[in-house]
Amino acid sequence: MFRGTFTALVTPFREDTIDYTALESLIESQIAAGIDGIIAVGTTGESPTLTHDERKEVIRFSIQTANRRCLVLAGTGSYSTREAITATEQAEKLGVDGALLVAPYYNKPSQEGLFRHFSAIAKSTPLRLMLYNIPGRCGVDIGAETVARIQSDCPNVVSIKEAGGNVDRVSELRARLPEAFTVLSGDDGLTLPFLAAGAVGVVSVASNLLPREMCELVGAFTNGDIKRAERLHRKLYWLFKDLFIEPNPVPIKTALSWRGTILAEVRLPLCEMNAANQARLRKTLEEFERE
């Protein structure tokens, strides 16, 4: 099942085309740090602004580059059930280890609609699936009872990336779902409290920049070294906050560009960080590196 540290990969651009040299370097750095898995063309990867062909090629390239050294999931969610089914089936044919399915955004389906949506996708594929609950972005919450209903109807729904910002939600999921069903934090800053409540990992944005540190945080908690996990959490805390002072993935791409990993380029409607926020993020990153 899905557990440990997964990186929601950014998609590097150069002059509005995908920079595969930078993407390869990014994936290699993740694997070298001991990452458990990567997620290609998720929302951090700016999937809404990629063409269908670009998404397919990024998934293929990520699988090829990882070469079974870590798990590779593809973001295949959509507000259209038919579109999500097609994308998931294509990712399956490319050879992914699983798919991440964000809740339908904008059209705000009912809980019954969410159940039917995810069940239809799950029944179209044998892939292991991770739901993605992020009501702040999607405008709809996948209720814990609905998650349990989906999992009972579709055994290949094996995990959830929980980004609702509520630790109590983890406790409710753990109370309603089988032990084999895994909960992963979808918020870097809540990784430690989520782990304490029963989560078993994180789908991280920060790990694009700091894969080793995120692996160490999750690994320390998993191995029972709670004090070390707490120290790592405190060290990373302000960076977690400032990597979201503007819409994701603008700050993380900016920070990666300062390291020379990728360009900070994003696609409209996203744009570069304003100068004040860049100064704040740079100061926080420099303070982190001095510790």
Disulfide bonds with the S-S distance in Angstrom:
none
